[in-house]
């Protein structure tokens, strides 16, 4: 997960949305803070974690 500082507060963004929404993220001026590998975090854009593992 990537943590971005936004005008609405900090938001976690998954790897997939980070790639798919790169133009929107740059256009809105979101600043990357750091990355964290934690399956409990959820993306602010799609609501999923970075990776979904099948049980």
Protein Blocks (a to p, Z undefined) as FASTA:
>chain_A
ZZdddfkbpcdddfklmmmmmmmmmmnopacfbdcddfkbccfklopafbdcdZZ
